Amino acid sequence: MIVRYRFGQPIETDAVLTKPAAETGEVRRFTVHRPGEPVEHEHDRSTEVSNPGEVEGNPLDASNLTDLLFFTYTMDPDDIVYGLGEQVRGINKRNFTYVSRCMDNARHTEDRHSLYSAHNFFIVSGRETFGAFFDTAGIISFDMGETDIDRIQVALEYPDCDLYLIEGEDPTDIVRQFRALVGRSYIPPKWAFGYQQSRWAYKTEDDFRDIARRYREAGIPLDAIYMDIDYMERYKSFTVDRERFPHFEKLTAELKGDGIHLVPIIDAGLKVEPDYDVYEEGVAENRFCKNAAGEDFTLGVWPGHCHLVDVMDPDNRRWFGDQYKKLLDLGIDGFWNDMNEPSIFYTEERLAEAYAKVDELRQGELDLNTFFDMVATFSGLSNNPADYELFYHTIDGKRVRHDRVHNLYGSNLSRAAGEAFCRLSPEKRILLFSRSSMIGMHRVSGIWTGDNMAWWSHLRLAVCQMPGIQMCGFLYCGPDLGGFGSDTNEELMTRWLQFSVFTPLMRNHSASRRAQELDTFKHVDTMRHIVELRYALLPYLYSEFVKASLADDLYFKPLAFEFAGDERARRVEDQLLVGESLMIAPVIEENARGRMVYLPEPMRMVRYRALDDYDTENLAAGDHYVSADLNEMVFFIRPGHAVPVAKPAPSTQAMDFDHLRVLANPGDAERITYTLYDDDGYTTDIDAPEHFHTIEVTASGARCATKQVELIG
């Protein structure tokens, strides 16, 4: 059951497809405090920080709670809080404050309150089980028991929102109701589930040919190579540097003929430059955000001075989306949208303040106070909260200051692209994922988790992030495996690769000093075997992903979603269920050669070293120490379940999905039935009945009316 309450006059986010009528009267579950009302309890939080650049990610100022709309709920000590999507810390979101304020934040440490996205949905599971979705375009803070260990406090900077309360049998039921409310999750083409290589270092046609050649020579499957900002002409979106890429179309066709797709980046800021057709057309047609004086707002990003398209306007969204045709016409069929929070390196207003500070300080000697004053001035240039109050959008004919709708901006940029692909490529799915997002964008795009680091803590963070992100609708997601920043090492890369076998987006992306292409490590065979396992599992992984989207379900689940009555399972944060048949327990500790694993039911363990070198063992429910050398990875098959696998190939394009083998764990079942989803990898007719295939497994073997299948264990 879903109930909606309306507060103030919220700006439409388009997150919800069909809204139930708003209820009147007292709000269930929450105590509501409206602006101007007295606050019943004291709060000691302070947002005073030494670095102004960090203020944007901090919680709303609790000293001014009487000026905010906020909601409180008292938890039991054993309640668990799920959700909030892309955030730091664990699967259980208790004991910290999270802020939905999309921001360019490259340090995903435990003290960070905001990352790149705004995912305002959470579930309380325990004494009472319910979901809450705060549908608002403004900044919102979720104090999940940090100030008061047993109190949830949700504070809105602007008192305008629709609150949806969802009651159901259990967290899984609540997720399904919520996802039905906000719409089906985006499904990319099948090749987007292959292994993908990226690095902010590939700058010429020969660089891309070299990466493709090296992977093919090493025998490592590969489906995509990414193009960072250096493919552009002086960092101008929708352009190609013809000096570095004189035969761009030929390169695209050549690699695609080998099953490898080029995936270019698109940045939000459009360069202010005469003769740049996108800029000139945008000015002539009045497409850009305005400053207070009504002039096109200027900010600094990669190319220098830029404008931002006012994508809150539907006509402007269509215009921006149509720009992607320039690259579609060159053979491109995948994109990643970046810098779309939007990220601001500087504004002229902030630069003028910084230069004035330097002029003031250079007259004397820098001491303790003046030195750090100067440092704070310059470190506060990027993404300064004051700059988001300098420009405006036009929404339904009214001028709206950007900070009122900040969290919608990146989503609407990707929405513009997704809607354009429906027009420009109606019969073929296009890959699209974004850095910034808000619920609603999940219908047209996936996400990646941004500029993480080559840290063991970030491998663990990636494991914890996946189910929360998917609860909010973003099924196609994944981290930069191996870490984007800092230097990885072979052990970390190996363990991260083993986990990423199961993430829908499996992309190795970095900007580190050390190259981390898989063929650069000593034990290349181990890397190849892991990626081959990914391709072997593609029939299962793709099937489970699409079925999760069609059923408004999860591809990744915490154990507690299936084993709600198991108190041990409720507290496990480093094991995940993957689809209906598998459980994973990745090794995420440095120098470990195994780990403790909790099995809530008897399972069959598969210890994998290579396609022709693996063994299985049936384990009882309970605690087990499972050894796993660096060249070994383990995963678990649930009782009464089957996993279809295929023979790997250099790319998904070359794979045979009609001749499959089946791994199974019959348990006590005499017959196992598995519904396999499979299509041509591109169709937009996702629901067609011919895409569903029934596999039956018995002690005598496996059979399927539409596929050739063989039982192997």
C-alpha positions as CSV (number, residue, x, y, z in Angstrom):
1,M,0.0,0.0,0.0
2,I,1.3,3.4,-1.0
3,V,0.1,6.7,0.6
4,R,1.1,10.2,-0.6
5,Y,1.3,13.4,1.4
6,R,2.0,16.8,-0.1
7,F,3.9,19.6,1.6
8,G,4.1,23.1,0.1
9,Q,4.3,23.4,-3.7
10,P,7.0,20.9,-4.9
11,I,8.6,21.3,-8.3
12,E,7.8,18.4,-10.5
13,T,10.7,15.9,-10.7
14,D,8.9,13.3,-12.9
15,A,10.2,10.6,-10.6
16,V,6.8,9.0,-10.2
17,L,4.8,7.9,-13.2
18,T,1.3,7.8,-11.7
19,K,0.7,9.6,-8.4
20,P,-2.0,8.4,-6.0
21,A,-4.2,11.1,-4.6
22,A,-2.7,13.0,-1.8
23,E,-3.9,12.2,1.7
24,T,-4.9,14.8,4.3
25,G,-4.7,14.6,8.0
26,E,-1.9,13.3,10.3
27,V,1.1,11.7,8.6
28,R,1.7,8.0,9.4
29,R,4.9,6.9,11.0
30,F,6.6,10.3,11.1
31,T,6.2,13.3,13.4
32,V,6.2,16.4,11.1
33,H,7.7,19.7,12.1
34,R,6.9,22.6,9.8
35,P,8.9,25.8,9.5
36,G,8.3,28.2,12.4
37,E,7.2,25.5,14.8
38,P,9.1,24.9,18.1
39,V,11.6,22.0,18.1
40,E,11.0,19.5,20.9
41,H,14.6,18.4,21.4
42,E,18.1,20.0,21.2
43,H,20.7,19.2,18.6
44,D,24.4,19.7,18.9
45,R,25.4,19.4,15.3
46,S,27.5,22.2,13.9
47,T,28.4,22.7,10.2
48,E,31.3,25.0,10.8
49,V,34.2,23.8,8.8
50,S,37.6,25.3,7.9
51,N,37.2,24.6,4.2
52,P,34.4,26.4,2.5
53,G,34.6,24.0,-0.4
54,E,33.4,21.2,1.8
55,V,30.2,22.9,3.0
56,E,28.2,21.7,0.1
57,G,28.4,18.1,1.3
58,N,27.6,18.8,4.9
59,P,24.2,18.3,6.6
60,L,21.7,21.1,6.9
61,D,22.4,23.4,9.8
62,A,20.7,21.8,12.8
63,S,20.8,25.1,14.6
64,N,18.2,26.4,12.2
65,L,15.8,23.5,12.4
66,T,12.9,25.8,13.2
67,D,13.3,27.2,9.6
68,L,13.1,23.7,8.0
69,L,10.5,21.2,7.2
70,F,11.6,18.0,8.9
71,F,10.3,14.6,9.8
72,T,11.2,12.3,12.8
73,Y,10.8,8.6,13.4
74,T,11.8,6.7,16.5
75,M,13.5,3.4,15.8
76,D,14.0,0.3,17.9
77,P,17.6,-0.6,18.6
78,D,17.4,-3.6,16.3
79,D,15.8,-1.8,13.3
80,I,17.8,-1.8,10.1
81,V,17.7,1.0,7.6
82,Y,18.2,0.1,3.9
83,G,18.4,2.3,0.8
84,L,19.5,5.9,0.1
85,G,21.3,4.6,-3.0
86,E,24.8,5.8,-3.8
87,Q,26.2,6.8,-0.5
88,V,29.2,5.9,1.8
89,R,29.3,3.3,4.6
90,G,27.5,0.0,4.9
91,I,24.3,-1.6,3.7
92,N,22.6,-0.7,7.0
93,K,22.5,3.1,6.9
94,R,22.1,3.7,10.6
95,N,24.3,6.0,12.7
96,F,25.3,8.6,10.1
97,T,23.9,11.6,8.3
98,Y,23.5,11.4,4.5
99,V,22.8,14.4,2.4
100,S,21.1,14.3,-1.0
101,R,23.1,17.0,-2.7
102,C,24.6,15.9,-6.0
103,M,28.3,17.0,-6.0
104,D,31.6,16.3,-7.6
105,N,33.4,14.6,-4.7
106,A,36.5,12.5,-5.5
107,R,37.2,11.5,-1.8
108,H,34.7,8.9,-0.8
109,T,35.8,8.7,2.8
110,E,33.6,7.8,5.7
111,D,33.1,11.4,6.7
112,R,31.5,12.4,3.4
113,H,27.8,13.1,3.6
114,S,27.2,13.5,-0.2
115,L,28.3,11.8,-3.4
116,Y,27.2,12.4,-7.0
117,S,23.5,11.4,-6.7
118,A,20.2,12.1,-4.8
119,H,18.4,8.8,-4.0
120,N,15.8,9.8,-1.5
121,F,14.3,6.3,-0.8
122,F,14.8,4.2,2.3
123,I,13.3,1.3,4.1
124,V,13.0,0.7,7.9
125,S,13.0,-3.0,8.7
126,G,12.3,-4.2,12.2
127,R,9.5,-3.4,14.7
128,E,7.7,-1.7,11.9
129,T,8.6,-2.3,8.2
130,F,7.9,0.5,5.7
131,G,9.5,2.5,3.0
132,A,9.7,6.3,2.5
133,F,10.4,8.3,-0.6
134,F,10.8,12.0,-0.4
135,D,10.1,13.3,-3.8
136,T,11.8,16.7,-3.9
137,A,14.2,18.6,-6.2
138,G,15.9,20.4,-3.3
139,I,18.6,19.5,-0.8
140,I,17.5,17.0,1.8
141,S,19.4,15.6,4.9
142,F,18.9,12.1,6.4
143,D,20.1,11.9,10.0
144,M,19.8,8.1,10.5
145,G,20.6,8.0,14.2
146,E,23.8,10.0,14.3
147,T,22.5,12.8,16.5
148,D,20.2,10.5,18.5
149,I,21.0,6.9,18.0
150,D,17.4,5.8,17.9
151,R,15.9,8.7,15.9
152,I,15.6,9.2,12.2
153,Q,15.4,12.9,11.3
154,V,14.8,14.0,7.7
155,A,15.3,17.7,7.0
156,L,14.4,19.6,3.8
157,E,16.1,22.8,2.9
158,Y,12.9,24.0,1.2
159,P,9.5,22.9,2.6
160,D,8.2,21.5,-0.6
161,C,7.9,17.7,-1.3
162,D,5.7,14.8,-1.9
163,L,6.2,12.1,0.7
164,Y,5.3,8.5,-0.3
165,L,4.9,6.0,2.5
166,I,5.0,2.3,1.4
167,E,3.8,-0.5,3.6
168,G,4.3,-4.1,2.7
169,E,4.9,-7.7,3.9
170,D,8.7,-7.3,3.9
171,P,11.5,-5.2,2.4
172,T,11.4,-7.1,-0.9
173,D,7.7,-6.3,-1.3
174,I,8.3,-2.7,-0.4
175,V,11.0,-2.4,-3.1
176,R,8.7,-3.9,-5.7
177,Q,5.9,-1.5,-4.8
178,F,8.3,1.5,-4.9
179,R,9.9,0.4,-8.2
180,A,6.4,-0.1,-9.8
181,L,5.7,3.5,-8.6
182,V,8.7,5.0,-10.3
183,G,8.9,2.8,-13.4
184,R,10.9,0.1,-15.0
185,S,14.7,0.2,-14.8
186,Y,16.9,0.8,-17.8
187,I,18.1,-2.2,-19.7
188,P,21.3,-1.7,-21.8
189,P,22.4,-3.8,-24.8
190,K,23.8,-7.2,-24.0
191,W,27.4,-6.2,-25.0
192,A,27.3,-3.7,-22.1
193,F,27.6,-6.8,-19.8
194,G,31.0,-7.7,-21.2
195,Y,34.3,-6.6,-19.8
196,Q,35.1,-2.9,-20.5
197,Q,38.5,-1.1,-20.5
198,S,39.0,2.5,-19.8
199,R,41.8,4.9,-18.7
200,W,42.2,8.6,-18.8
201,A,45.3,8.2,-21.0
202,Y,44.1,7.0,-24.4
203,K,44.7,10.0,-26.7
204,T,45.1,8.7,-30.3
205,E,43.7,6.2,-32.7
206,D,46.8,4.1,-32.2
207,D,46.2,4.0,-28.4
208,F,42.8,2.4,-28.9
209,R,44.1,-0.1,-31.5
210,D,46.9,-1.0,-29.2
211,I,44.6,-1.7,-26.3
212,A,42.4,-3.9,-28.5
213,R,45.4,-5.7,-29.9
214,R,46.9,-6.4,-26.4
215,Y,43.7,-7.8,-25.0
216,R,43.2,-10.0,-28.1
217,E,46.8,-11.3,-27.9
218,A,46.4,-12.0,-24.1
219,G,43.2,-13.9,-24.8
220,I,41.2,-11.7,-22.5
221,P,37.6,-11.0,-23.6
222,L,36.8,-7.4,-24.2
223,D,33.6,-5.6,-25.4
224,A,34.3,-1.9,-25.0
225,I,37.1,0.7,-24.8
226,Y,36.2,4.1,-23.3
227,M,37.1,7.5,-24.7
228,D,37.8,10.1,-22.0
229,I,37.9,13.9,-22.7
230,D,41.1,13.7,-24.9
231,Y,39.1,12.4,-28.0
232,M,37.4,15.8,-28.2
233,E,38.5,18.9,-29.9
234,R,39.8,21.0,-27.0
235,Y,37.3,19.3,-24.6
236,K,34.2,20.4,-26.5
237,S,31.4,17.9,-26.1
238,F,30.0,16.3,-29.3
239,T,33.2,17.1,-31.3
240,V,36.1,14.8,-32.4
241,D,39.7,16.0,-32.5
242,R,40.5,15.2,-36.2
243,E,44.2,15.7,-35.7
244,R,44.3,12.8,-33.2
245,F,41.4,10.9,-34.8
246,P,41.6,11.6,-38.5
247,H,39.7,8.3,-39.3
248,F,37.3,8.2,-36.4
249,E,34.6,6.4,-38.4
250,K,37.0,3.9,-39.7
251,L,38.3,3.2,-36.2
252,T,34.8,2.7,-34.8
253,A,33.8,0.3,-37.6
254,E,37.1,-1.6,-37.4
255,L,36.9,-2.2,-33.7
256,K,33.2,-3.0,-33.8
257,G,34.0,-5.6,-36.5
258,D,36.1,-7.2,-33.8
259,G,33.3,-7.0,-31.2
260,I,34.7,-3.9,-29.4
261,H,32.6,-0.8,-29.0
262,L,34.0,2.7,-28.5
263,V,32.2,4.6,-25.7
264,P,32.9,8.3,-25.6
265,I,32.4,10.6,-22.6
266,I,30.0,13.6,-22.8
267,D,30.5,16.5,-20.4
268,A,27.8,18.9,-19.2
269,G,29.6,22.3,-19.7
270,L,29.5,23.5,-23.4
271,K,32.5,25.6,-24.4
272,V,32.0,29.4,-25.0
273,E,33.7,29.7,-28.4
274,P,32.7,31.2,-31.7
275,D,32.4,28.7,-34.6
276,Y,31.6,25.9,-32.1
277,D,28.2,24.9,-33.6
278,V,26.7,23.6,-30.4
279,Y,27.5,26.8,-28.6
280,E,26.4,29.2,-31.4
281,E,23.2,27.3,-31.9
282,G,22.5,27.3,-28.2
283,V,23.0,31.1,-27.9
284,A,20.9,31.8,-31.0
285,E,18.1,29.6,-29.7
286,N,18.3,30.8,-26.1
287,R,19.1,27.3,-24.7
288,F,21.3,28.2,-21.8
289,C,20.8,28.9,-18.1
290,K,20.8,32.5,-17.1
291,N,22.4,34.6,-14.4
292,A,20.5,37.2,-12.3
293,A,20.9,39.8,-15.1
294,G,19.3,37.5,-17.6
295,E,22.5,36.8,-19.5
296,D,23.9,33.3,-20.3
297,F,25.5,32.0,-17.1
298,T,29.3,31.3,-17.4
299,L,31.3,28.8,-15.4
300,G,34.7,27.2,-15.7
301,V,35.2,23.5,-16.4
302,W,37.6,21.5,-18.6
303,P,37.4,23.7,-21.7
304,G,37.5,27.0,-19.7
305,H,34.5,29.2,-19.9
306,C,31.3,27.2,-20.5
307,H,27.5,27.5,-20.5
308,L,25.0,25.0,-19.2
309,V,21.9,23.9,-21.1
310,D,18.7,24.7,-19.3
311,V,17.5,21.1,-19.4
312,M,14.6,21.8,-17.1
313,D,12.8,23.0,-20.2
314,P,11.5,20.1,-22.4
315,D,12.4,21.8,-25.7
316,N,16.0,22.3,-24.5
317,R,16.2,18.7,-23.4
318,R,15.2,17.6,-26.9
319,W,17.8,20.0,-28.4
320,F,20.5,18.7,-26.1
321,G,19.6,15.1,-26.8
322,D,19.7,15.7,-30.5
323,Q,23.4,16.6,-30.3
324,Y,24.2,12.9,-29.6
325,K,23.2,12.2,-33.2
326,K,26.6,13.7,-34.2
327,L,28.3,10.7,-32.7
328,L,25.7,8.1,-33.4
329,D,26.2,8.9,-37.1
330,L,29.9,8.1,-36.7
331,G,29.1,4.6,-35.5
332,I,29.0,5.1,-31.7
333,D,26.4,3.2,-29.7
334,G,27.3,3.9,-26.1
335,F,28.0,7.0,-24.0
336,W,28.9,7.9,-20.4
337,N,27.7,11.3,-19.1
338,D,30.1,13.1,-16.7
339,M,30.5,16.3,-14.8
340,N,26.7,16.7,-14.7
341,E,26.0,17.5,-11.1
342,P,26.9,20.1,-12.5
343,S,30.5,20.3,-11.5
344,I,31.8,23.9,-11.4
345,F,35.6,24.4,-11.3
346,Y,35.1,28.2,-10.8
347,T,33.0,31.2,-11.6
348,E,34.4,34.6,-12.3
349,E,32.8,35.9,-9.1
350,R,34.7,33.3,-7.0
351,L,37.9,33.9,-8.9
352,A,37.7,37.6,-8.3
353,E,37.4,37.0,-4.6
354,A,40.4,34.6,-4.7
355,Y,42.6,37.1,-6.6
356,A,41.6,39.9,-4.2
357,K,42.6,37.7,-1.3
358,V,46.0,37.0,-2.8
359,D,46.5,40.7,-3.5
360,E,45.7,41.4,0.2
361,L,47.9,38.7,1.6
362,R,50.9,39.2,-0.6
363,Q,51.5,42.5,1.1
364,G,52.7,40.8,4.3
365,E,54.1,37.6,5.8
366,L,51.8,34.5,5.8
367,D,51.3,33.2,9.4
368,L,49.2,30.4,10.8
369,N,45.9,32.2,10.2
370,T,46.6,33.9,6.9
371,F,48.2,30.9,5.2
372,F,45.2,28.7,5.9
373,D,42.9,31.5,5.0
374,M,44.5,31.6,1.5
375,V,44.4,27.8,1.2
376,A,40.7,27.8,2.1
377,T,40.0,30.5,-0.4
378,F,41.4,28.5,-3.3
379,S,40.3,25.1,-2.2
380,G,36.8,26.6,-2.0
381,L,36.7,27.6,-5.7
382,S,35.4,24.3,-7.0
383,N,31.7,23.4,-6.4
384,N,31.3,26.3,-4.0
385,P,27.6,26.3,-2.8
386,A,27.4,30.1,-3.4
387,D,27.9,29.5,-7.1
388,Y,24.8,27.3,-7.4
389,E,22.8,30.4,-6.4
390,L,24.1,32.4,-9.3
391,F,22.1,30.9,-12.1
392,Y,18.5,30.2,-13.0
393,H,16.2,27.9,-15.0
394,T,12.9,28.5,-16.6
395,I,10.2,26.0,-15.4
396,D,6.7,26.3,-16.7
397,G,7.4,29.9,-17.6
398,K,8.8,30.9,-14.2
399,R,12.4,31.7,-13.3
400,V,13.7,29.2,-10.6
401,R,17.1,29.6,-9.0
402,H,19.3,26.5,-9.6
403,D,19.8,25.5,-6.0
404,R,16.0,24.8,-5.7
405,V,16.4,22.1,-8.4
406,H,20.1,21.2,-8.2
407,N,19.6,17.5,-7.8
408,L,17.5,17.3,-11.0
409,Y,20.2,18.7,-13.3
410,G,22.3,15.7,-14.1
411,S,19.3,13.5,-14.3
412,N,17.7,15.7,-16.9
413,L,20.8,15.8,-19.0
414,S,20.8,12.0,-19.1
415,R,17.1,12.0,-19.6
416,A,17.6,14.2,-22.6
417,A,20.0,11.6,-24.1
418,G,17.8,8.6,-23.2
419,E,14.7,10.2,-24.8
420,A,16.8,11.1,-27.8
421,F,17.9,7.5,-28.3
422,C,14.2,6.4,-28.3
423,R,13.7,8.8,-31.3
424,L,17.1,8.3,-33.0
425,S,17.5,4.5,-32.4
426,P,14.0,3.2,-31.8
427,E,14.9,-0.5,-32.6
428,K,18.3,-0.7,-31.0
429,R,19.2,-0.2,-27.3
430,I,22.1,2.3,-26.7
431,L,24.4,2.1,-23.7
432,L,24.1,5.1,-21.4
433,F,25.2,5.7,-17.8
434,S,25.8,8.8,-15.8
435,R,27.7,10.1,-12.8
436,S,25.0,12.3,-11.4
437,S,21.5,11.0,-10.9
438,M,18.2,11.2,-9.2
439,I,15.4,8.7,-9.0
440,G,13.5,8.8,-12.3
441,M,16.6,8.8,-14.4
442,H,16.9,5.1,-13.7
443,R,14.3,4.6,-16.5
444,V,16.7,5.8,-19.2
445,S,20.2,5.3,-17.8
446,G,22.5,3.4,-15.5
447,I,25.2,4.9,-13.2
448,W,28.7,4.3,-12.1
449,T,29.9,5.3,-8.6
450,G,32.4,7.9,-9.7
451,D,36.0,8.6,-8.8
452,N,36.8,6.0,-6.2
453,M,40.3,5.0,-5.1
454,A,42.4,1.9,-5.3
455,W,41.8,1.2,-1.6
456,W,40.6,-2.0,0.0
457,S,38.0,0.1,1.9
458,H,36.6,1.1,-1.5
459,L,36.3,-2.5,-2.6
460,R,34.3,-3.1,0.5
461,L,32.3,0.1,-0.1
462,A,31.5,-1.1,-3.7
463,V,30.0,-4.4,-2.3
464,C,27.9,-2.4,0.2
465,Q,26.7,0.2,-2.4
466,M,25.3,-2.2,-4.9
467,P,22.0,-3.3,-3.2
468,G,21.2,0.2,-2.0
469,I,21.7,1.7,-5.5
470,Q,19.5,-1.0,-7.0
471,M,16.7,-0.5,-4.4
472,C,16.4,3.0,-5.9
473,G,16.0,1.6,-9.4
474,F,19.5,1.8,-10.9
475,L,20.1,-1.8,-11.8
476,Y,22.8,-1.1,-14.3
477,C,25.6,0.0,-12.0
478,G,29.1,-0.7,-10.9
479,P,32.3,0.9,-9.5
480,D,35.5,1.7,-11.4
481,L,37.0,-1.7,-10.7
482,G,40.6,-1.6,-9.4
483,G,40.0,2.1,-8.3
484,F,40.0,5.3,-10.4
485,G,42.6,7.2,-8.3
486,S,45.7,6.1,-6.4
487,D,47.8,3.2,-7.6
488,T,46.4,-0.3,-7.5
489,N,48.4,-3.5,-7.1
490,E,48.0,-7.0,-8.5
491,E,46.3,-8.4,-5.4
492,L,43.8,-5.6,-5.1
493,M,43.0,-5.7,-8.8
494,T,42.6,-9.5,-8.7
495,R,40.1,-9.4,-5.8
496,W,38.2,-6.5,-7.2
497,L,38.0,-8.2,-10.6
498,Q,36.6,-11.3,-8.8
499,F,33.8,-9.2,-7.3
500,S,33.2,-7.3,-10.5
501,V,32.4,-10.6,-12.3
502,F,29.0,-10.1,-10.9
503,T,28.4,-6.3,-11.2
504,P,26.2,-5.4,-14.2
505,L,28.8,-2.8,-15.3
506,M,32.2,-4.4,-15.4
507,R,34.5,-1.5,-16.2
508,N,38.2,-1.0,-15.4
509,H,38.7,2.7,-15.3
510,S,41.6,4.7,-13.8
511,A,43.6,7.9,-13.9
512,S,46.5,6.6,-11.8
513,R,50.2,6.7,-12.4
514,R,50.3,3.0,-12.7
515,A,48.6,1.4,-15.7
516,Q,46.0,-1.2,-14.7
517,E,45.0,-2.9,-17.9
518,L,44.8,-6.5,-17.1
519,D,47.7,-7.6,-19.3
520,T,50.1,-5.3,-17.4
521,F,50.2,-7.7,-14.3
522,K,52.4,-10.6,-13.7
523,H,49.7,-13.3,-13.5
524,V,47.9,-12.5,-16.7
525,D,46.5,-16.0,-16.9
526,T,44.6,-15.4,-13.6
527,M,43.1,-12.2,-14.9
528,R,42.1,-14.0,-18.1
529,H,40.5,-16.8,-16.2
530,I,38.4,-14.4,-14.1
531,V,37.1,-12.5,-17.1
532,E,36.4,-15.8,-18.9
533,L,34.2,-16.7,-15.9
534,R,32.3,-13.5,-16.4
535,Y,31.6,-14.4,-20.0
536,A,30.7,-18.0,-19.1
537,L,28.1,-16.7,-16.6
538,L,26.6,-14.1,-19.0
539,P,23.5,-16.2,-19.8
540,Y,22.7,-16.2,-16.1
541,L,23.8,-12.7,-15.3
542,Y,22.0,-11.1,-18.2
543,S,18.9,-13.2,-17.6
544,E,18.7,-12.3,-13.9
545,F,19.3,-8.6,-14.7
546,V,16.5,-8.3,-17.3
547,K,14.1,-10.4,-15.2
548,A,14.8,-8.1,-12.2
549,S,13.9,-5.1,-14.3
550,L,10.8,-6.6,-15.7
551,A,9.6,-7.7,-12.2
552,D,10.6,-4.4,-10.4
553,D,12.9,-6.7,-8.4
554,L,16.6,-6.6,-7.3
555,Y,19.5,-8.2,-9.1
556,F,21.7,-7.7,-5.9
557,K,20.0,-8.4,-2.6
558,P,21.2,-8.4,1.0
559,L,20.8,-11.8,2.6
560,A,18.1,-10.5,4.9
561,F,15.8,-9.9,1.9
562,E,15.5,-13.7,1.4
563,F,16.1,-14.8,5.0
564,A,14.2,-12.3,7.0
565,G,13.8,-14.5,10.1
566,D,17.5,-15.2,10.3
567,E,19.1,-12.7,12.7
568,R,22.6,-13.6,11.6
569,A,21.7,-13.0,8.0
570,R,20.2,-9.6,8.9
571,R,23.7,-8.4,10.0
572,V,25.8,-9.7,7.1
573,E,27.1,-6.9,5.0
574,D,29.8,-8.5,2.9
575,Q,27.9,-11.2,1.2
576,L,25.2,-10.7,-1.5
577,L,22.6,-12.7,-3.3
578,V,23.0,-12.4,-7.1
579,G,19.7,-13.2,-8.9
580,E,17.7,-16.2,-7.8
581,S,20.4,-18.8,-7.7
582,L,23.8,-17.4,-6.5
583,M,25.3,-16.0,-3.4
584,I,28.8,-14.4,-3.4
585,A,31.2,-13.7,-0.5
586,P,34.1,-11.8,-2.1
587,V,37.5,-11.6,-0.4
588,I,37.9,-7.9,0.4
589,E,40.7,-7.9,2.9
590,E,44.3,-7.3,2.0
591,N,46.6,-10.4,2.1
592,A,43.7,-12.7,3.0
593,R,43.7,-16.2,1.5
594,G,40.2,-17.0,2.6
595,R,37.4,-15.7,4.8
596,M,34.5,-16.6,7.0
597,V,31.3,-17.2,5.2
598,Y,27.8,-17.5,6.7
599,L,25.4,-19.8,4.9
600,P,21.8,-19.3,5.9
601,E,20.9,-22.6,4.1
602,P,22.9,-25.5,2.7
603,M,24.6,-24.5,-0.5
604,R,26.9,-25.9,-3.1
605,M,30.3,-24.1,-3.2
606,V,32.1,-23.7,-6.5
607,R,35.8,-23.0,-6.2
608,Y,36.9,-21.6,-9.5
609,R,40.4,-21.4,-10.9
610,A,39.8,-21.7,-14.6
611,L,37.0,-22.9,-16.9
612,D,38.5,-26.4,-16.9
613,D,39.8,-26.2,-13.4
614,Y,37.1,-26.0,-10.7
615,D,35.6,-28.2,-8.0
616,T,32.4,-28.2,-6.0
617,E,31.5,-29.0,-2.5
618,N,28.2,-29.2,-0.7
619,L,28.2,-27.2,2.6
620,A,25.8,-27.3,5.5
621,A,24.1,-24.2,6.8
622,G,26.2,-22.2,9.3
623,D,29.6,-20.7,9.6
624,H,32.5,-21.9,7.4
625,Y,36.1,-20.7,6.9
626,V,36.5,-20.8,3.1
627,S,40.1,-20.7,1.8
628,A,40.7,-18.8,-1.5
629,D,44.1,-18.3,-2.9
630,L,44.7,-15.3,-5.1
631,N,44.0,-17.4,-8.2
632,E,40.8,-18.8,-6.7
633,M,37.3,-17.4,-6.4
634,V,34.3,-19.0,-4.8
635,F,30.6,-18.6,-5.3
636,F,27.6,-20.5,-4.0
637,I,24.6,-22.1,-5.6
638,R,21.4,-22.2,-3.6
639,P,19.5,-25.4,-3.1
640,G,16.9,-26.2,-5.8
641,H,18.5,-23.7,-8.2
642,A,20.3,-23.8,-11.5
643,V,22.8,-21.6,-13.3
644,P,23.1,-21.7,-17.1
645,V,26.6,-21.0,-18.5
646,A,28.1,-20.6,-22.0
647,K,31.4,-21.1,-23.6
648,P,33.3,-17.7,-23.4
649,A,34.5,-15.9,-26.6
650,P,36.6,-12.8,-27.3
651,S,33.4,-10.7,-27.1
652,T,29.7,-11.1,-26.5
653,Q,29.2,-10.7,-30.3
654,A,31.1,-14.0,-30.8
655,M,29.4,-16.0,-28.1
656,D,27.0,-18.9,-28.7
657,F,24.0,-18.4,-26.4
658,D,22.0,-21.3,-27.9
659,H,24.3,-24.1,-26.7
660,L,24.5,-23.9,-22.9
661,R,25.6,-26.0,-20.0
662,V,24.0,-26.0,-16.5
663,L,25.4,-25.9,-13.0
664,A,22.9,-27.0,-10.5
665,N,22.3,-27.7,-6.8
666,P,19.3,-29.9,-6.6
667,G,19.2,-30.0,-2.8
668,D,16.0,-32.0,-2.0
669,A,14.3,-31.2,-5.2
670,E,13.7,-33.9,-7.8
671,R,13.2,-31.3,-10.5
672,I,14.5,-27.7,-10.9
673,T,12.9,-25.2,-13.3
674,Y,14.8,-22.2,-14.4
675,T,13.4,-19.4,-16.6
676,L,16.1,-18.1,-18.9
677,Y,15.7,-14.7,-20.6
678,D,17.7,-14.3,-23.8
679,D,17.3,-11.9,-26.7
680,D,19.4,-10.6,-29.6
681,G,21.1,-8.1,-27.3
682,Y,19.7,-5.0,-29.0
683,T,15.9,-5.3,-29.3
684,T,13.6,-2.8,-27.6
685,D,10.8,-5.3,-27.6
686,I,11.9,-6.6,-24.2
687,D,8.7,-8.3,-23.2
688,A,8.3,-10.6,-26.3
689,P,7.4,-14.1,-25.1
690,E,10.0,-15.7,-27.4
691,H,12.8,-14.3,-25.2
692,F,11.8,-16.6,-22.3
693,H,13.0,-20.1,-22.2
694,T,12.3,-22.9,-19.7
695,I,15.2,-25.1,-18.6
696,E,14.3,-28.2,-16.6
697,V,17.0,-30.1,-14.6
698,T,16.6,-33.6,-13.1
699,A,19.0,-36.2,-12.0
700,S,19.1,-37.6,-15.5
701,G,20.1,-34.3,-17.1
702,A,18.9,-30.9,-18.4
703,R,16.5,-30.1,-21.2
704,C,15.0,-27.1,-22.9
705,A,12.6,-26.9,-25.9
706,T,14.4,-23.8,-27.4
707,K,18.0,-24.2,-26.4
708,Q,20.5,-27.1,-26.4
709,V,21.5,-27.6,-22.7
710,E,23.8,-30.0,-20.9
711,L,24.0,-30.7,-17.2
712,I,27.6,-30.5,-16.0
713,G,27.2,-30.4,-12.2
